[in-house]
C-alpha cells in the first residue's frame, strides 16, 4: 500500500514538473536556480548576477525561478505553481545541491551548471538560439 502511494505521489510530481515547463512554453525562457538554503553562497552569487542584468533578462523573455529548500519563487515573471520536490525531480537536482538550468521557450533544457551562470554565458547561449535570432531580426 505504501509503495502504491509513493508511486502515485511520484507520478503527480512528474506531471507537476512537466506543467512547469509547459506553463512557460513559447512565452518565457525560464532559468531555474536550485539551492539547499538561503545561505548558499552560489545562490547569493547567482542572485547578484540576475539583479545586475535585469534588462538583459527581460529583453530575452526570461523568468528566474528560485527553488530554495522547499520553497519556489520567481522574478521577472509568474511563479510556475509546482512544488520544489517536483521541480527537483524534473531536473535531477538533490535537495542540498546548487544547480542552474536554462530552459528554452520550447521547454527543453539548454544549459545546466553546478556553479552560478554569468549573464554573458546565459545571453550568449540564448542569442545563439534560432528562435532568439528570429526575435532579434523582427525587432
C-alpha positions as a Python dict, from the first residue, in 0.01 Angstrom:
ca = {
    (1, 'X'): (0, 0, 0),
    (2, 'X'): (278, 244, 92),
    (3, 'X'): (455, 163, -236),
    (4, 'X'): (141, 244, -436),
    (5, 'X'): (106, 576, -255),
    (6, 'X'): (470, 657, -322),
    (7, 'X'): (429, 572, -691),
    (8, 'X'): (116, 785, -712),
    (9, 'X'): (297, 1077, -548),
    (10, 'X'): (591, 1041, -788),
    (11, 'X'): (361, 1040, -1090),
    (12, 'X'): (186, 1351, -958),
    (13, 'X'): (520, 1526, -900),
    (14, 'X'): (634, 1436, -1251),
    (15, 'X'): (319, 1584, -1405),
    (16, 'X'): (363, 1896, -1189),
    (17, 'X'): (718, 1942, -1318),
    (18, 'X'): (610, 1883, -1675),
    (19, 'X'): (347, 2152, -1623),
    (20, 'X'): (624, 2385, -1501),
    (21, 'X'): (788, 2372, -1840),
    (22, 'X'): (458, 2398, -2026),
    (23, 'X'): (337, 2697, -1822),
    (24, 'X'): (621, 2900, -1979),
    (25, 'X'): (638, 2722, -2315),
    (26, 'X'): (654, 2954, -2615),
    (27, 'X'): (637, 3267, -2397),
    (28, 'X'): (927, 3261, -2148),
    (29, 'X'): (1279, 3122, -2112),
    (30, 'X'): (1295, 3006, -1751),
    (31, 'X'): (1620, 2996, -1559),
    (32, 'X'): (1571, 2753, -1269),
    (33, 'X'): (1805, 2817, -977),
    (34, 'X'): (1818, 2537, -720),
    (35, 'X'): (1982, 2571, -377),
    (36, 'X'): (1959, 2389, -46),
    (37, 'X'): (1904, 2702, 160),
    (38, 'X'): (1911, 3081, 164),
    (39, 'X'): (2268, 3088, 299),
    (40, 'X'): (2410, 2909, -10),
    (41, 'X'): (2696, 3125, -146),
    (42, 'X'): (2635, 3017, -505),
    (43, 'X'): (2270, 3124, -469),
    (44, 'X'): (2379, 3469, -347),
    (45, 'X'): (2622, 3498, -639),
    (46, 'X'): (2352, 3399, -891),
    (47, 'X'): (2106, 3648, -739),
    (48, 'X'): (2366, 3926, -782),
    (49, 'X'): (2416, 3828, -1147),
    (50, 'X'): (2040, 3839, -1211),
    (51, 'X'): (2000, 4167, -1025),
    (52, 'X'): (2280, 4332, -1222),
    (53, 'X'): (2141, 4224, -1561),
    (54, 'X'): (1764, 4260, -1527),
    (55, 'X'): (1723, 4445, -1857),
    (56, 'X'): (1906, 4169, -2047),
    (57, 'X'): (1688, 3905, -1880),
    (58, 'X'): (1371, 4098, -1966),
    (59, 'X'): (1484, 4158, -2327),
    (60, 'X'): (1522, 3781, -2369),
    (61, 'X'): (1179, 3697, -2220),
    (62, 'X'): (1337, 3526, -1921),
    (63, 'X'): (1179, 3437, -1589),
    (64, 'X'): (1404, 3336, -1299),
    (65, 'X'): (1261, 3062, -1077),
    (66, 'X'): (1430, 3006, -742),
    (67, 'X'): (1387, 2665, -581),
    (68, 'X'): (1540, 2709, -238),
    (69, 'X'): (1485, 2433, 14),
    (70, 'X'): (1114, 2358, -8),
    (71, 'X'): (1005, 2696, -145),
    (72, 'X'): (957, 2817, -501),
    (73, 'X'): (960, 3185, -600),
    (74, 'X'): (1003, 3378, -924),
    (75, 'X'): (1144, 3704, -1054),
    (76, 'X'): (1063, 3874, -1386),
    (77, 'X'): (753, 3663, -1433),
    (78, 'X'): (497, 3443, -1266),
    (79, 'X'): (570, 3150, -1040),
    (80, 'X'): (535, 2808, -1205),
    (81, 'X'): (294, 2672, -941),
    (82, 'X'): (483, 2346, -895),
    (83, 'X'): (640, 2210, -580),
    (84, 'X'): (1013, 2226, -512),
    (85, 'X'): (1014, 1846, -495),
    (86, 'X'): (857, 1815, -842),
    (87, 'X'): (1099, 2064, -997),
    (88, 'X'): (1399, 1895, -834),
    (89, 'X'): (1281, 1559, -969),
    (90, 'X'): (1225, 1701, -1319),
    (91, 'X'): (1576, 1845, -1341),
    (92, 'X'): (1755, 1578, -1135),
    (93, 'X'): (1870, 1810, -856),
    (94, 'X'): (1936, 1694, -499),
    (95, 'X'): (1777, 1883, -210),
    (96, 'X'): (2104, 2039, -89),
    (97, 'X'): (2260, 2085, -434),
    (98, 'X'): (2314, 2412, -620),
    (99, 'X'): (2227, 2398, -988),
    (100, 'X'): (2128, 2650, -1256),
    (101, 'X'): (1922, 2520, -1550),
    (102, 'X'): (1832, 2735, -1850),
    (103, 'X'): (1521, 2615, -2035),
    (104, 'X'): (1429, 2737, -2382),
    (105, 'X'): (1088, 2855, -2495),
    (106, 'X'): (1037, 2507, -2642),
    (107, 'X'): (1057, 2359, -2290),
    (108, 'X'): (1391, 2183, -2336),
    (109, 'X'): (1689, 2227, -2104),
    (110, 'X'): (1958, 2420, -2294),
    (111, 'X'): (2228, 2473, -2031),
    (112, 'X'): (2296, 2331, -1687),
    (113, 'X'): (2567, 2414, -1435),
    (114, 'X'): (2664, 2332, -1078),
    (115, 'X'): (2802, 2686, -1049),
    (116, 'X'): (2637, 3026, -1100),
    (117, 'X'): (2595, 3116, -1466),
    (118, 'X'): (2725, 3454, -1576),
    (119, 'X'): (2500, 3688, -1768),
    (120, 'X'): (2734, 3668, -2068),
    (121, 'X'): (2713, 3286, -2070),
    (122, 'X'): (2333, 3293, -2043),
    (123, 'X'): (2286, 3567, -2301),
    (124, 'X'): (2538, 3413, -2542),
    (125, 'X'): (2360, 3078, -2522),
    (126, 'X'): (2018, 3235, -2575),
    (127, 'X'): (2133, 3472, -2850),
    (128, 'X'): (2271, 3176, -3047),
    (129, 'X'): (1929, 3003, -3047),
    (130, 'X'): (1742, 3022, -3380),
    (131, 'X'): (1422, 3143, -3212),
    (132, 'X'): (1608, 3429, -3041),
    (133, 'X'): (1785, 3522, -3365),
    (134, 'X'): (1444, 3541, -3532),
    (135, 'X'): (1316, 3760, -3246),
    (136, 'X'): (1613, 3998, -3288),
    (137, 'X'): (1558, 4021, -3665),
    (138, 'X'): (1193, 4107, -3615),
    (139, 'X'): (1291, 4370, -3356),
}
